[in-house]
Amino acid sequence: MNIFKFDSPVMQFMGKVADMIILNLLTLILSIPIITFGAAYTAKYYVSMKIVRKEEGTLFKPYFKAFKDNFKQATLIWIIQLVVLILLGIDWLWIYNKGFGNVNEIYMVLLVLLTCFVVFITATIFPFIARFEMTVKEAYKGAGLFSFLYFIKLALIAALEIITIISCLWYASWLPAILLFGTTTSFYFMNLTLIKGFKKLEARVEKEEEDKAAEEKTEESEVSEEGDTKLGDTLVIRPDEHTVKGKIEAEKETFKSLSFKEKIGFIRDYYLLKIVLGVLVGFFALWFVYDAFIAQKETLYSGGLLLCAVTDEGRDYLTKDYFDKIATKKRKQQVNLSEDLTMTLVEGQEVKPDPSQDQNLFAYIVAGYYDYFFIDAEYIDHYIELDCFKDISSYADKYNIPEEDRYYFVSESAKEGLAEGEEPVADLEAIKLPEEVCEKIGVYSLTGEGVYVVLIVNDKPQERDDTFMEYIFE
């Protein structure tokens, strides 16, 4: 079977993926004014559910028609939901500022459940009015019941969205591809869940209509004449405007009768965009999997610069050249040197540390991202307060560092348990690099006061530190 035929399963799948991407992008664009989000979201599901059910062959015309027809009702519902979401956001912000540990557990559980239901109702109420003609009150009843019955499935779809967001944060350079792939996947599963739930509701509607018709002994109800079914006098299932089943059969016959050149033109006009988008999605998905899981490298040794800079030659010396010295397995290993840790505020010509960034720096240290720092001598007092550096007196003695270039610090742990009048023992936690060493490794301070080196307390073997200090000093 030729997978590139327009009616092949592969081409049909790629077409659906492309349609979902286009709908997401179109909805994003039309939601920019914020107030139009409800109408855009409704139109998105009006078209997407038809596509998944193979009832719609076009995108833009039915999308804009649904956007226009549902604008008033969808906007009213969106305003209501937006107010509720803002109030919930304020509540979560208050909890965040207060501290999660200081909030009653029962209150937290109830707030989490309430937030989930509000989010799920927001996500499902617009598909309801996209599929059915109903009042605002009926829409909320339907969406609330649907959210309760399909809570687990909706939670899994929400988890997929959360995973997408987390992946975007972890792999910021892949944000467009991750966002596109993740949102499209969750969008597709959401459609499947909605369609399954709506089928049960529609079956109930049809049964009620049949019972009503039997009781009244009428040959046809007003609904069957219009192609709709009703629940009471208010719930009307929207009639399908198009069906593509017959259209595909007709197109297959037409395609067979075309010449080779005409077939190329046919595919170009009707399927080229979908093919290109489908290929791009597949390419980005494979590339992301490769980059995130297959090509992930182990960091053997990692350092950072604090109010320091490094020359290109120095960077190579401290990364590529050093890697060749300590690498145990060439594959999936690397040595890093980050120069985005300076965290400086520049006022005129003055360079100084930004205290507001210290918490972020400490989090990176605790996470084990760094093994050493080069620190500007003028600000060693500021950064030594992080209190997470090793005693490196053995290296100071080994490399004959003069006493004036040794930086001693009394840690909080050293102060604990001391008797009255007893002096705590100061650890040697930083040593100033001689000028010839700075020139060798290409590192220099931004203030011109010199550079200190510190080693960070972590689980790396002592041999790594020994090798590194030997590498820069000898």
PEFEN-V545108 format. One record per residue. RES is the residue in one small letter. PHI is phi in degrees with one decimal (999 if undefined). Layout:
res: <RES;RES>
phi: <PHI;PHI>
//
This chain:
res: <m;n;i;f;k;f;d;s;p;v;m;q;f;m;g;k;v;a;d;m;i;i;l;n;l;l;t;l;i;l;s;i;p;i;i;t;f;g;a;a;y;t;a;k;y;y;v;s;m;k;i;v;r;k;e;e;g;t;l;f;k;p;y;f;k;a;f;k;d;n;f;k;q;a;t;l;i;w;i;i;q;l;v;v;l;i;l;l;g;i;d;w;l;w;i;y;n;k;g;f;g;n;v;n;e;i;y;m;v;l;l;v;l;l;t;c;f;v;v;f;i;t;a;t;i;f;p;f;i;a;r;f;e;m;t;v;k;e;a;y;k;g;a;g;l;f;s;f;l;y;f;i;k;l;a;l;i;a;a;l;e;i;i;t;i;i;s;c;l;w;y;a;s;w;l;p;a;i;l;l;f;g;t;t;t;s;f;y;f;m;n;l;t;l;i;k;g;f;k;k;l;e;a;r;v;e;k;e;e;e;d;k;a;a;e;e;k;t;e;e;s;e;v;s;e;e;g;d;t;k;l;g;d;t;l;v;i;r;p;d;e;h;t;v;k;g;k;i;e;a;e;k;e;t;f;k;s;l;s;f;k;e;k;i;g;f;i;r;d;y;y;l;l;k;i;v;l;g;v;l;v;g;f;f;a;l;w;f;v;y;d;a;f;i;a;q;k;e;t;l;y;s;g;g;l;l;l;c;a;v;t;d;e;g;r;d;y;l;t;k;d;y;f;d;k;i;a;t;k;k;r;k;q;q;v;n;l;s;e;d;l;t;m;t;l;v;e;g;q;e;v;k;p;d;p;s;q;d;q;n;l;f;a;y;i;v;a;g;y;y;d;y;f;f;i;d;a;e;y;i;d;h;y;i;e;l;d;c;f;k;d;i;s;s;y;a;d;k;y;n;i;p;e;e;d;r;y;y;f;v;s;e;s;a;k;e;g;l;a;e;g;e;e;p;v;a;d;l;e;a;i;k;l;p;e;e;v;c;e;k;i;g;v;y;s;l;t;g;e;g;v;y;v;v;l;i;v;n;d;k;p;q;e;r;d;d;t;f;m;e;y;i;f;e>
phi: <999;-81.8;-70.2;-90.1;-67.5;-64.0;-102.2;-73.8;-56.4;-64.3;-66.8;-65.9;-64.6;-62.1;-63.5;-65.3;-59.6;-62.9;-63.1;-63.1;-64.1;-62.0;-63.1;-61.6;-66.3;-63.2;-65.5;-60.6;-63.6;-75.4;-92.2;-55.2;-69.0;69.9;-64.6;-90.6;-58.6;-58.1;-65.9;-65.9;-66.6;-63.9;-62.4;-59.3;-79.0;-59.9;-79.8;-63.9;-65.7;-68.1;-64.7;-64.3;-83.1;59.9;-112.7;-132.4;-106.3;-125.6;-114.8;-68.4;-61.6;-65.7;-63.1;-70.2;-66.0;-65.0;-58.4;-70.2;-65.2;-102.6;-58.5;-63.1;-66.5;-65.3;-68.2;-61.0;-64.0;-64.3;-62.4;-61.2;-64.7;-62.9;-62.6;-63.6;-64.9;-65.1;-63.3;-65.0;-61.7;-62.9;-63.9;-67.0;-64.6;-62.4;-65.1;-61.1;-68.7;-74.7;104.3;-61.4;-71.4;-99.1;-109.0;-56.9;-62.4;-63.2;-61.0;-63.1;-61.4;-63.1;-67.6;-63.0;-63.7;-61.7;-61.9;-59.6;-65.7;-63.7;-65.0;-66.8;-64.6;-61.1;-75.8;-106.1;-68.7;-71.6;-60.3;-62.6;-75.8;-73.4;-94.5;-123.5;-91.2;-154.8;-76.7;-61.4;-62.1;-66.0;-62.9;-67.6;-63.4;-63.4;-66.4;-65.3;-65.7;-62.1;-63.5;-71.9;-69.9;-113.4;-59.6;-64.1;-63.5;-66.0;-65.2;-66.4;-64.9;-62.6;-62.6;-62.7;-64.8;-64.9;-60.5;-61.5;-64.3;-62.3;-62.4;-63.3;-71.8;-72.0;-122.1;-59.3;-67.1;-102.0;-51.3;-59.2;-68.0;-63.8;-61.8;-65.0;-69.5;-65.7;-67.2;-66.4;-64.3;-64.8;-61.7;-66.2;-64.1;-63.3;-62.4;-61.9;-64.5;-64.2;-63.1;-61.9;-66.7;-66.5;-61.6;-64.9;-66.7;-66.4;-63.8;-66.9;-61.1;-63.8;-64.8;-62.8;-67.7;-64.4;-63.1;-65.9;-66.2;-67.6;-66.2;-84.9;53.3;-103.9;-71.1;-143.7;-86.5;-58.9;-67.7;-64.2;-67.7;-91.1;83.2;-114.8;-124.2;-127.9;-112.3;67.2;-113.5;-117.8;-86.9;-122.1;-74.9;-64.9;-70.3;-71.9;-82.8;-142.2;-137.2;-102.8;-60.0;-68.0;-63.2;-64.7;-61.8;-65.9;-67.7;-62.7;-65.3;-64.5;-62.0;-64.5;-83.2;-82.3;-75.5;-58.6;-64.2;-68.1;-64.9;-60.3;-63.9;-62.8;-64.3;-61.7;-73.2;-106.9;-128.0;-60.4;-61.0;-67.2;-63.9;-62.1;-63.2;-62.5;-63.2;-62.9;-62.1;-61.9;-63.4;-64.4;-63.3;-65.2;-64.4;-63.2;-59.7;-63.5;-69.5;-81.4;-121.3;-81.0;-94.3;-63.5;-108.1;-81.4;-89.4;-73.8;-156.7;-138.5;-129.4;-145.3;-107.6;-117.7;59.7;-127.0;-137.6;-138.9;-77.2;-61.6;-65.7;-64.6;-61.9;-60.9;-63.5;-87.9;-120.6;-61.7;-66.6;-68.1;-59.1;-61.1;-80.9;-109.2;-60.6;-103.1;-134.5;-61.2;-79.1;62.6;-135.4;-158.7;-124.5;-113.1;-143.9;-94.1;-112.0;-102.1;-103.8;-63.7;47.2;-103.7;-112.8;-105.9;-118.6;70.0;-105.6;-87.9;-114.5;-150.6;-70.8;-105.2;-58.0;-65.7;-94.0;-62.2;-63.6;-62.9;-62.6;-63.4;-62.8;-64.0;-65.3;-61.5;-72.5;82.7;-75.4;-129.3;-112.4;-155.8;-133.1;-102.3;-123.6;-58.9;-59.7;-66.4;-117.8;-62.2;-60.8;-68.1;-83.4;-66.4;-67.1;-62.6;55.8;-141.0;-109.1;-80.1;-77.0;-116.9;-62.8;-63.7;-72.6;-62.3;-70.8;-63.2;-104.8;55.4;-77.8;-62.8;-59.3;-68.1;-101.8;-103.3;-111.6;-97.0;-143.9;-96.6;-77.0;-63.4;-66.4;-70.7;-83.7;-76.5;73.6;-83.5;-73.9;-62.3;87.1;-79.6;-86.9;-71.6;-87.4;-87.0;-95.5;-86.9;-109.6;-151.4;-129.8;-81.7;-78.3;-60.6;-58.5;-65.0;-69.9;-59.9;-66.8;-63.8;-92.6;72.5;-106.3;-144.6;-82.1;-79.5;-100.5;80.4;-92.5;106.6;-130.4;-102.1;-116.8;-131.4;-111.2;-92.3;-68.1;-158.6;-92.5;-65.6;-63.5;-58.8;-61.5;-65.0;-64.1;-60.4;-64.6;-65.5;-64.3;-63.8;-64.9;-85.3;-93.0;-104.2>
//
